[in-house]
Amino acid sequence: MVTESPSLKQAITPHVYINQLSAHVDQEVTLKGWLYNMRSSGKILFPQLRDGSGVVQCVVLKNAVQPELWESLKGLGQESALIIEGKVRADSRAPGGYEIDVTNAQVVQEVHDYPITPKEHGTEFLLDHRHIWLRSRRQHAILKIRHTVVRAVRDFLDNDGFTLCDAPIFTPAACEGTTTLFAADYFDGEKAYLTQSGQLYNEATAAAFGKVYCFGPTFRAEKSKTRRHLTEFWMVEPEMAYATLDDVLTLSERMLSYIAARVLADRAEELKVLERDPAKLEAIVPPFPRLHYDDAVKMLQEGRAKGLLEARFEWGGDFGAPDETFISGHFDKPVMVHHYPAEVKAFYMARDPDRSELALGVDVLAPEGYGEVIGGGERATSLEYLQQQIATHELPPEAFEWYLDLRRYGSVPHAGFGMGIERCTAWMCGIEHVREAIPFPRMMYRLRP
């Protein structure tokens, strides 16, 4: 049964958030939130209140409040909405270091039979109830860390002279592969596609602003059910004019190191909740090891010969998840695998002038089995080469005329990369699946809630 309060009474003390309690010790305050947990000891109630900024334990003495208030409080269920007034008291034994001695309270909504209980729930049940699973301490910690990752990315690029130029979500054609597109009906019978990347548009804005980035949702229609994949995810993509593959390598390691440092500095409590070993993040400092594709292949073949890998790997193939995990397992920080075969990279990737079968690209592989967190490289600058590539990949030439204009009018060496926010967040958190690193995951068989 759920009962609702018809109106909210005006509190007589200032409303503060739980993460601000240190500035209000020995003061009367008002807290507004939800019941996280309740325990009692005879004539004392210990309701734990959460308000989005933290959790605090409150203390209600039976003889200090009105009898009707005592009765209404002691019967509340988890997630009941509450406004509590009381005095802030420092207590080193309390979670967070503070408690609230309650003098008054208002039940905004009484809740019973909250679906998510302390008992074990299956993954599908929790994902079906994602809209309220977000309230749990673990999920709260993950998404707080995600917030810090996003903020760190923006701060790093903004402070490094990059200009935010967001790319469109509707695009007229594929930029990476026609088999992984979500199609939509546009106007007058025209087809549009949800973007896989802002890459091509970044090249246009980089020619205008020098150093740019786009940041937004991207979509991949891959029929993949691995722990590393989502069909909708957020990606940041910096692009630099007059830049080479070496510039991408340097920017990648600088940005990842900055993100890790910010998470360590700003989210120590959340890392504790997740039982994340901070030493794993402290190791993410430049320089990162650089590994040529040729050497990575030798590493895989040696692993196979020693019985450490099941599948055989031949030069020319792209790495799968087991391959990336094996390679990155040799390092305690991200490893940069560069100069992949051009055949497994995007059509716009520049070729190595000394070995034309290789692309001037890089994948940054995170340790601990998290796989590729950054992919990028140098872009082709030749108009003739790109025209040939578009024909080879059977892409509609009319959809790329604007892109080819970038090679007709002031073409220069330029380079950039993309980084998925969810995969980076999962790595920072030390969690197994990227589905927990976004508020509402979209996967091959998951479109709700």
WOKAMO-V757840 format. One record per residue. PSI is psi in whole degrees, 0 to 359 (none if undefined). Layout:
PSI / PSI
This chain:
138 / 128 / 144 / 143 / 134 / 334 / 163 / 130 / 145 / 121 / 148 / 355 / 158 / 139 / 126 / 166 / 156 / 324 / 2 / 4 / 331 / 336 / 3 / 28 / 135 / 17 / 155 / 130 / 168 / 132 / 140 / 121 / 215 / 149 / 116 / 324 / 158 / 131 / 161 / 158 / 88 / 251 / 21 / 133 / 144 / 76 / 134 / 129 / 136 / 146 / 15 / 332 / 346 / 185 / 137 / 144 / 133 / 154 / 122 / 114 / 133 / 321 / 3 / 355 / 167 / 144 / 320 / 327 / 317 / 313 / 321 / 326 / 318 / 342 / 7 / 146 / 167 / 139 / 11 / 141 / 132 / 147 / 124 / 136 / 139 / 180 / 133 / 129 / 129 / 134 / 109 / 339 / 342 / 148 / 125 / 348 / 4 / 152 / 163 / 120 / 108 / 133 / 335 / 160 / 157 / 126 / 112 / 320 / 127 / 128 / 141 / 159 / 42 / 130 / 327 / 112 / 172 / 344 / 165 / 132 / 148 / 160 / 317 / 320 / 315 / 322 / 325 / 332 / 32 / 325 / 335 / 341 / 332 / 341 / 347 / 156 / 319 / 311 / 324 / 316 / 317 / 314 / 336 / 320 / 321 / 317 / 317 / 322 / 313 / 315 / 321 / 319 / 312 / 315 / 316 / 309 / 319 / 318 / 346 / 10 / 13 / 148 / 130 / 120 / 91 / 144 / 158 / 153 / 324 / 128 / 157 / 348 / 172 / 151 / 345 / 321 / 133 / 345 / 354 / 37 / 145 / 119 / 151 / 148 / 122 / 211 / 151 / 38 / 2 / 146 / 141 / 164 / 143 / 136 / 141 / 338 / 152 / 10 / 305 / 321 / 328 / 324 / 325 / 315 / 330 / 326 / 342 / 323 / 352 / 297 / 119 / 168 / 152 / 155 / 112 / 185 / 143 / 161 / 134 / 124 / 30 / 137 / 67 / 138 / 25 / 167 / 353 / 357 / 141 / 154 / 339 / 124 / 170 / 137 / 140 / 136 / 99 / 149 / 141 / 130 / 155 / 49 / 156 / 181 / 320 / 324 / 324 / 317 / 314 / 314 / 320 / 311 / 327 / 316 / 314 / 322 / 320 / 317 / 312 / 319 / 321 / 319 / 317 / 320 / 321 / 343 / 39 / 318 / 319 / 323 / 325 / 318 / 319 / 357 / 40 / 126 / 113 / 337 / 330 / 324 / 329 / 337 / 349 / 77 / 148 / 155 / 151 / 146 / 143 / 132 / 118 / 145 / 319 / 316 / 327 / 321 / 317 / 320 / 316 / 319 / 323 / 323 / 321 / 317 / 329 / 1 / 16 / 344 / 142 / 313 / 143 / 142 / 129 / 147 / 137 / 344 / 164 / 154 / 138 / 178 / 315 / 325 / 313 / 319 / 319 / 315 / 310 / 338 / 348 / 0 / 153 / 6 / 171 / 145 / 137 / 107 / 121 / 167 / 56 / 160 / 137 / 332 / 336 / 7 / 169 / 156 / 335 / 1 / 137 / 151 / 152 / 123 / 336 / 336 / 94 / 346 / 354 / 146 / 149 / 65 / 168 / 144 / 129 / 115 / 123 / 149 / 179 / 20 / 16 / 349 / 202 / 123 / 337 / 137 / 134 / 198 / 197 / 144 / 149 / 140 / 350 / 126 / 313 / 318 / 316 / 322 / 318 / 318 / 318 / 320 / 318 / 320 / 4 / 44 / 150 / 114 / 327 / 333 / 348 / 9 / 318 / 324 / 321 / 333 / 330 / 337 / 347 / 331 / 87 / 40 / 130 / 161 / 134 / 158 / 162 / 187 / 171 / 143 / 123 / 127 / 319 / 318 / 321 / 318 / 315 / 319 / 313 / 321 / 337 / 28 / 161 / 322 / 139 / 346 / 338 / 354 / 12 / 143 / 312 / 94 / 143 / 120 / 181 / 320 / 31 / 105 / 356 / 154 / none
